[in-house]
Amino acid sequence: MVYVPDATAGDRELWKFSEGFYIKQQNDRWTERNNAGEVTFRFVETKRTDEFVELFDKNRNATIRLRLKMWMINQGDGKFEKLYEGGWADK
């Protein structure tokens, strides 16, 4: 796994962590996949800044923020909590 610590807002399309990875699909669609490559959740990208890429899963009412070294989740209560460490990788 090759982490990309200086990834710019435009080139972040793959984020890896111990349980699997998030990968950008066409348009603003993303999938979360386990280490076997099976799709576990589907997201729509809602925001992209220099600090994070924000994804929304309407089925779970969950917002994910993929940051440089961790991902955080908000399950509708307005608070983001850190769940996993990981990072941006080359596609």
C-alpha positions as CSV (number, residue, x, y, z in Angstrom):
1,M,0.0,0.0,0.0
2,V,1.4,3.4,-1.0
3,Y,0.1,6.3,1.0
4,V,-0.1,9.7,-0.7
5,P,0.5,12.2,2.1
6,D,0.5,15.2,-0.2
7,A,-2.5,14.3,-2.3
8,T,-4.4,17.3,-3.6
9,A,-8.1,17.7,-3.5
10,G,-8.5,16.6,-7.1
11,D,-6.6,13.3,-7.1
12,R,-7.9,11.5,-4.0
13,E,-9.8,8.4,-5.4
14,L,-8.6,5.5,-3.2
15,W,-8.5,5.4,0.6
16,K,-7.3,2.2,2.4
17,F,-7.7,1.0,5.9
18,S,-7.3,-2.3,7.8
19,E,-10.8,-3.6,7.0
20,G,-10.8,-2.7,3.2
21,F,-10.9,0.5,1.1
22,Y,-13.1,3.3,-0.4
23,I,-12.8,3.8,-4.1
24,K,-14.3,6.5,-6.3
25,Q,-16.5,5.3,-9.2
26,Q,-18.1,7.3,-11.9
27,N,-19.3,10.8,-11.2
28,D,-19.6,11.4,-7.5
29,R,-20.2,7.8,-6.6
30,W,-18.0,5.8,-4.2
31,T,-18.1,2.3,-2.8
32,E,-16.7,0.8,0.4
33,R,-15.2,-2.6,-0.2
34,N,-13.8,-5.2,2.1
35,N,-10.4,-6.8,1.7
36,A,-11.9,-9.4,-0.6
37,G,-13.1,-6.6,-2.9
38,E,-16.8,-7.1,-2.2
39,V,-19.0,-4.0,-2.0
40,T,-20.2,-3.3,1.6
41,F,-21.6,0.2,1.3
42,R,-22.4,2.8,-1.4
43,F,-21.9,6.6,-1.0
44,V,-22.3,9.9,-2.9
45,E,-19.5,12.4,-2.5
46,T,-21.0,15.6,-1.0
47,K,-17.9,17.7,-0.3
48,R,-14.2,17.9,-1.1
49,T,-11.7,20.1,0.7
50,D,-8.0,20.1,1.1
51,E,-8.5,18.3,4.5
52,F,-11.1,15.7,3.6
53,V,-13.5,14.0,1.2
54,E,-17.0,13.7,2.6
55,L,-19.3,10.9,1.6
56,F,-23.0,10.2,2.4
57,D,-24.8,6.9,2.7
58,K,-28.5,7.6,2.6
59,N,-29.5,4.1,3.6
60,R,-27.7,4.4,6.9
61,N,-28.0,8.3,7.2
62,A,-24.3,8.3,7.7
63,T,-21.7,10.8,6.6
64,I,-18.0,9.7,6.3
65,R,-15.0,12.0,6.2
66,L,-11.9,10.5,4.6
67,R,-9.0,12.4,6.0
68,L,-5.2,12.1,5.6
69,K,-4.7,9.5,8.3
70,M,-8.2,8.5,9.6
71,W,-11.8,8.3,8.7
72,M,-14.6,9.7,10.8
73,I,-18.3,9.0,10.8
74,N,-21.4,11.1,11.7
75,Q,-24.5,9.0,12.1
76,G,-27.0,11.8,12.0
77,D,-26.2,13.4,15.4
78,G,-23.9,16.1,14.2
79,K,-20.8,14.7,15.8
80,F,-18.0,13.1,13.9
81,E,-16.1,10.2,15.6
82,K,-12.9,8.6,14.5
83,L,-13.3,5.0,13.6
84,Y,-10.3,3.8,11.6
85,E,-6.8,4.9,10.7
86,G,-5.6,4.6,7.1
87,G,-4.8,6.9,4.2
88,W,-4.9,7.9,0.6
89,A,-3.2,5.5,-1.8
90,D,-2.4,5.4,-5.5
91,K,-5.1,3.8,-7.5
